Amino acid sequence: MTESNMALKLARAAGNRLADACRRLAKAKGGVAAVEFAFIAPVLLSLYFVTMEVSQAIEVNKKVGRVGSMVADLITQQQSTTKSEVDAILKIGESILQPYNRTDGRIVATAIQITDEENPKVIVAWSRKLENGTAGAGLAKNSTTTVPADLKIRNTFLIRVESDLSYKPVITWAADQKQVLGLAAAFDGIAMGERYYLRPRMSQTIPCPDC
């Protein structure tokens, strides 16, 4: 066998080996895809859960705002009210937050009388609150409070409703109040809240004798 034939034979053998290697690599694409998926899947799942959590947080924040608006609207439609009626309205407001139930919100309804003086005082006429699902007294009667400057008008009456909630993302919530550790604990509780002021619709004031 001449040297040229020997070189040609070796070249063909090397070519065959290279072709075999390429075929084996092509058959191994499934394994490469599995490795790539193993890297990408956690990122995709994280993006999915973050998107879901942000959407739910935005929706709950809107509901917190609607709680204050609805409670204030219902109270200001009354000519007078009672403690039990105010508490029932606060309970209705609490139900707006459903199905979110990882934390209980707080709703405070306060009737405010602004005195008829040159330097008017802002006085609490009555106040009720719903906190952790339990109704009770809010600010002390006849105590002083504050209102925005443009609402501080002599001899006027206001209903102020404050609604707030410490929002817990799903990753931070554990059943039976189990302690959360690590990264999840850093996101424990996102403060959400709104405050509404409305004037009475049917009368100058809204008394609540037993509040």
C-alpha positions in Angstrom: 0.0 0.0 0.0 1.4 3.3 -1.0 1.7 6.2 1.5 -1.0 8.2 -0.3 -3.4 5.3 0.0 -2.6 4.9 3.6 -3.2 8.6 4.3 -6.5 8.5 2.4 -7.6 5.5 4.5 -6.6 7.2 7.8 -8.5 10.4 6.6 -11.6 8.4 5.9 -11.4 6.6 9.2 -11.1 10.0 11.0 -14.0 11.3 9.0 -16.1 8.3 10.0 -15.2 8.8 13.6 -16.1 12.5 13.4 -19.4 11.6 11.8 -20.2 9.1 14.5 -19.4 11.7 17.2 -21.7 14.2 15.5 -24.5 11.6 15.4 -24.0 10.8 19.0 -24.1 14.5 19.9 -27.3 15.0 17.9 -28.9 12.1 19.8 -27.8 13.7 23.1 -29.8 16.9 22.5 -32.5 15.7 24.8 -30.1 15.7 27.7 -28.9 19.2 26.9 -32.5 20.4 26.8 -33.1 18.8 30.2 -30.1 20.6 31.7 -31.2 23.9 30.2 -34.7 23.4 31.6 -33.2 22.6 35.0 -31.6 26.1 35.0 -34.5 28.0 33.4 -37.4 26.4 35.3 -36.7 28.0 38.7 -36.4 31.4 37.1 -39.7 31.0 35.2 -41.5 29.7 38.3 -40.1 32.6 40.4 -41.3 35.1 37.8 -44.7 33.4 37.8 -45.1 33.6 41.6 -43.8 37.2 41.8 -46.3 38.3 39.1 -49.1 36.5 40.9 -48.1 38.0 44.2 -47.8 41.6 42.9 -51.2 41.3 41.2 -52.8 40.1 44.4 -51.2 42.8 46.4 -52.4 45.5 44.1 -56.0 44.0 44.3 -55.9 43.9 48.1 -54.6 47.5 48.2 -57.6 48.6 46.1 -59.9 46.7 48.4 -58.4 48.5 51.4 -59.3 51.8 49.7 -62.8 50.6 48.9 -63.4 49.7 52.5 -62.9 53.2 53.7 -64.9 54.7 50.9 -67.9 52.3 51.4 -67.9 52.6 55.3 -67.8 56.4 55.1 -70.5 56.5 52.5 -72.9 54.3 54.5 -72.4 56.2 57.7 -72.9 59.6 56.1 -76.3 58.5 54.7 -77.7 58.3 58.3 -79.4 61.1 60.2 -78.3 59.4 63.5 -76.9 56.1 64.4 -76.1 53.7 67.2 -73.1 51.7 68.3 -74.5 48.4 66.9 -75.3 50.0 63.6 -71.8 51.4 63.2 -70.2 48.1 64.2 -72.4 46.3 61.6 -71.2 48.7 58.9 -67.6 48.1 60.0 -68.2 44.4 59.6 -69.5 44.9 56.1 -66.4 46.8 55.3 -64.2 44.0 56.6 -66.0 41.5 54.3 -64.8 43.4 51.3 -61.2 42.2 51.9 -62.2 38.6 51.3 -60.9 36.1 50.1 -57.7 37.6 51.5 -57.4 36.2 55.1 -53.7 36.1 56.0 -54.1 39.2 58.3 -57.0 41.1 59.8 -57.4 44.7 58.8 -58.3 47.7 61.1 -61.1 50.1 60.3 -61.7 53.2 62.5 -64.8 55.4 62.0 -64.6 58.8 63.7 -67.2 61.5 63.8 -65.6 64.9 64.1 -67.2 68.2 65.2 -65.3 71.4 64.3 -66.3 74.1 66.7 -67.8 77.5 65.8 -64.9 79.6 67.1 -62.5 82.1 65.6 -59.8 79.4 66.1 -61.9 76.3 65.7 -61.1 73.1 67.6 -61.4 69.7 66.1 -63.3 67.5 68.6 -64.1 63.8 68.5 -67.9 63.4 68.7 -67.7 59.6 68.7 -65.5 56.9 67.4 -65.7 53.1 66.8 -63.1 50.7 65.5 -62.9 47.1 64.2 -59.5 45.5 64.8 -58.5 41.9 64.5 -62.2 41.1 63.9 -63.3 42.7 67.2 -65.4 45.9 67.5 -64.6 48.4 70.2 -64.2 52.0 71.1 -62.0 54.2 69.0 -60.7 57.6 69.9 -61.9 59.0 73.2 -65.1 61.1 73.1 -64.4 64.9 73.3 -60.7 64.4 72.7 -59.0 66.5 70.1 -57.8 65.3 66.7 -56.6 66.8 63.4 -58.0 67.2 59.9 -56.5 68.7 56.7 -56.3 72.5 56.7 -58.8 72.8 53.8 -61.4 70.8 55.8 -61.1 72.8 59.0 -64.2 74.9 58.5 -66.0 76.4 61.5 -69.2 74.7 62.7 -68.9 71.7 60.4 -69.2 68.0 60.9 -67.1 65.2 59.3 -67.0 61.5 59.2 -63.4 60.1 58.9 -62.8 56.5 58.1 -59.3 55.0 58.3 -58.7 51.5 56.9 -55.3 49.8 57.1 -53.9 46.4 56.7 -50.5 44.7 57.1 -50.4 42.7 53.9 -48.5 39.3 54.1 -47.2 37.8 50.8 -47.8 34.1 50.3 -44.1 33.3 50.8 -44.2 34.8 54.3 -47.4 33.2 55.5 -47.4 30.1 57.6 -50.3 28.2 59.1 -50.8 28.3 62.9 -48.7 31.4 63.2 -45.4 29.5 62.7 -42.3 31.6 62.7 -41.0 32.5 59.3 -37.2 32.6 58.8 -34.8 33.6 56.1 -35.6 35.7 53.0 -39.4 35.3 53.6 -39.1 37.1 56.9 -37.6 40.2 55.2 -41.0 40.8 53.4 -43.2 40.1 56.4 -45.9 42.7 56.4 -46.5 45.4 53.7 -48.4 48.4 55.1 -51.5 49.4 53.2 -53.9 52.1 54.2 -56.4 54.8 53.2 -58.2 57.7 54.9 -61.5 59.2 53.8 -63.4 62.3 54.9 -67.1 62.8 54.1 -69.8 65.2 55.2 -73.2 64.1 56.4 -75.8 63.7 53.5 -79.1 63.9 55.4 -78.4 66.2 58.3 -75.9 68.6 59.8 -74.5 66.1 62.3 -74.8 62.3 62.9 -75.1 61.7 66.6 -74.4 58.3 68.2 -75.7 58.5 71.8 -74.4 55.1 72.9 -71.0 55.2 71.1 
